[in-house]
Amino acid sequence: MLSTDIPEEEKPHIDAIARAVLLGFEHIPLPHMAALFYRRRLDSAIETISICAADEAIAARWNAHEYVRRGDRAADPVWQSQGTVADVIEELLELAPPGTPGAPTLGLRSSSSLVLPGCGL
């Protein structure tokens, strides 16, 4: 019989993922990878969450026109964070909305560990 009990140390991460989904993040299946990938569109931005383990996640915000025009392989994020699932999701959700004062706008160099669909991973 499978246990439905979630270990205490995993609950903050599960709660953060659930909050992200309630705020519009969609799970994008990556059947060829042992990772979870979530994405949402906010006006002129695309936000992504890549999860390999509770302590191995990357959240990023991209300019939507760059993400779409250049494709997942070439676009650089305007913001990214790496760390635990709960921490990176919290940081991402605390960013100023796209187009408002304080919102990140300049492209950064992508982390080499940033998981993106369609990149042959």
CORQUI-V531250 format. One record per backbone hydrogen bond with DSSP energy under -1.0 kcal/mol. NH is the residue of the N-H (numbers start at 1). CO is the residue of the C=O. Records with the same first field share a line. If there is no record, write none. Layout:
BEGIN
NH->CO  CO
END
This chain:
BEGIN
10->7
11->7
14->10
15->11
16->12
17->13
18->14
19->15
20->16
21->17
22->18
23->19
24->21
25->20
26->39
28->37
33->30
36->51
38->49
39->26
40->47
42->45
45->42
46->62
47->40
48->60
49->38
50->58
51->36
52->56
53->56
56->53
57->83
58->50
59->81
60->48
61->79
62->46
64->44
67->63
68->64
69->65
70->66
74->71
75->71
78->61
79->61
81->59
83->57
85->54
88->84
89->85
90->86
91->87
92->88
93->89
94->90
95->92
100->97
103->100
108->77
114->111
119->116
END
